[in-house]
């Protein structure tokens, strides 16, 4: 590539910038998401078949950094940030795998993007001697990954906002455990409220003059680009062994992780179908099902990291370049796969094994209303018929509203092992 790749805002009202400028800014001045002006094409033969995740990332991201001052540092950045593996493990079911993304310092896939972003910002020269403040809104694991990545880093402060009472006790303890240059604030509200506060601060020009700000949420290009690496690494592994693309089922709330999978496919790598797994927050399923994009208040579920009613990645795509992000899954053709090989990110598998009933995989909504979804027998259990929903109305012990609960969607949610373990519903 002769000329450096430029990056445009999805809203089309900001000038094009280099990769260094996009990473330093986090969000475009017009509120859009920075996306590449063009996507390079890569071939599977360009990657080292015996290379590590860091080697794959260095080859994958080289065209995006070409001509930029960070290009010479890219291999060192990848080695520093991706010093752990993301293995693709086979499951007992035929042609089904789980992609283990929990081997980072905070046991979350967010470690990949957060550590890469921190390594880049450490190497970026800044004219302003004042500390750079990284703002991050979290619904669970993002804040901990960003806090761990930037903790102790000189001339950088981190402010984490999370919804009070809407993360697990372990996550809340982890978020508040850093100290030093990492400050954590509890917000009385939902994750979407935290996200709105972060975006409002980043778009406040007067505040930026007083205190330089940047973002570490999934709207940051410094996180989106490296997250392509584990999809590419896993897909290339299966391609070399079996010669077929690897399909992915991606749990998603804010759409950032899914966008990384779609971008990896856009580069020409052997990524097949990308299917999104969502919970009670149906903004994305409705849109990808052909409906209008309608943000709404988030619904609290067991999978709190996915409780997003107004995804930031899709909110940023309100402009002429949006087809490169939000609409690519809705419109682009999918490569044909000769073998139904699927890789599921590992936190979904953990949710199934820890949260499902000990008797069956019978699914009910979060308010214990019988769900219309068919019952599924748990693998390895007895062959007796699974429990069917009763005609008798059930009610939530913590709600005065009789079932069916108006907050619930007709989609299926995971049944608790014991009724007394269900947490009270928290009103904003």
Secondary structure, DSSP 8 states (H G I E B T S, - for coil): --S---EEETTS-S--B-HHHHHHHSS-TTS--EEESS-----GGGS-TT--HHHHHHHHHHHHHTTSTTGGGHHHHHHHH--S---EEE-SSTTEEEE----STTSSTHHHHHHHHHHHHHHS--S--S-EEEEEEESSSHHHHHHHHHTT-TTEEEEEEEETTSS-HHHHHHHTS-BTTEEEEEESS-HHHHHHHHHHHHT-HHHHHHS-EEE-STT-HHHHHHHHHHHHHHHHHHHHHHSS-EEEEEE-SSSHHHHHHHHHHHTT-SEEEEEEE--S--HHHHHHTT-----------S-GGG--SS-HHHHT--STTGGGTTTHHHHS-----SS--EEEEHHHHHHHHHHS-SS---BB-TT--B-SS-----TTS--S------SS--B-TT-SSBSS-TT--SS--B--S-GGGS------
